[in-house]
Amino acid sequence: MPPSTDRRRTIAAVLMEDEGPLAETFLATISREIPAYATLDERQLQEVRSIIVWTLRRVLDLWAEEGSLTEEDIRLFRGVGAVRARDGRPLSAVLRAYRVAATVFLDQVSDHFRDDVSIDDVTSLVRVWFAVLDELSEAIYDGYEATGRVLGADRESSLRQLLSDLLLGRQSHAGTLAGRLRELEAQLPPTFDLVVVRPGGLDAAEAAAAIAGVREQADGPLVSSIHTVMDGVGVVLLAHADDAALRAELERHGLRAAHQRGVSPRLAPRAHRLALHAVSHAPEFAWTRPVLNDGDLEVIALTAGHADADPARVAASVLGPVSTDGDALATLDAVLQAGGAAPAAARLHLHPQTVRYRLRRLAEATGRDPRDPWNRYVFQTALMAAGAGA
């Protein structure tokens, strides 16, 4: 065995013993020099770290043993390209990341092993890196382009996958989301409606498709609706849902749903979790109508001790414009405690008609009649959450 092989193996072993800090150096440099990598979340960074460390190990193995990439290596890099095509990371940024990593690695070898490597060692290492970069670039490009063609050929399927990724939190960064939408020649509205529909008269896929039609048609590339099935329920993203049409469609098919407005890509995972929990666990007396809205979902989450529960959101979503109206809140609290307008009026030293007038305005502002048992429960919960209850 040539002495150079032993020396290279020793250097490789020393480098990989300290792979943690080395990997962090790679990530820091890549994030600093490549904008597309600066906004990655921890899960994505861990993925990048794993791939780069694996690549480094392979380069060191090939350098020490004077080998070459295998078919299995090529398949792995082709798979990397396919995944990057799906998550929308620009191909140029992906390929540049490997070049940046190569430069950082060669600098590390030069700094730590200047007196231990010969000219032949350095020349061999550079040749290996060039060969690996050439082959992996071609494999990544091929995987990226092939997957891109599939995505382009099946736009509807790609949009459904995008919706799934949004709801699972896999597409939370604006830059990567914008890149993916560009590839699909699509645009999402800044905020959208999310409807989670429970199967009933229709199965989950049919239910989602039916609700997807309750929308205003968008112009140009703006997406007006995407629908899919997740966790056994239909999920529909709508640019805007018509309330009356949504309710009529649900009633026609015997369906129940949760509907949230003003959902942003960043908040989509939480919105989906609350809606899924509500359609699965809402008490029967909550279904006085076939659709639950934001306030209903927040109350159900809070009273069930759901991980996403937020008292401030309960108060805001249920009380809305009356949350800062002291007279309205005092009247509502009195009616709920006294059990009606007349006894509440006596408690507040007001004429009963004044109380009834305030309740009508409250119902108009919130869309809830406190005489309904579920709405009464929702109001009581919201008042407690807001610290307005007695």
Secondary structure, DSSP 8 states (H G I E B T S, - for coil): --HHHHHHHHHHHHHHHTHHHHHHHHHHHHHHH-HHHHT--HHHHHHHHHHHHHHHHHHHHHHHHT----HHHHHHHHHHHHHHHHHT--HHHHHHHHHHHHHHHHHHHHHH-TTT--HHHHHHHHHHHHHHHHHHHHHHHHHHHHHHHHHHH-HHHHHHHHHHHHHTTSS--HHHHHHHHHHTT-B--SSEEEEEEE-SSS-HHHHHHHHHTSS----TTB--EEEEEETTEEEEEES---HHHHHHHHHHHT-EEEEEEEE-TTTHHHHHHHHHHHHHH--GGG-SSSEE-HHHHHHHHHHHT-TT--HHHHHHHHHGGGTT-HHHHHHHHHHHHHTSHHHHHHHHT--HHHHHHHHHHHHHHHS--TTSHHHHHHHHHHHHHHT---
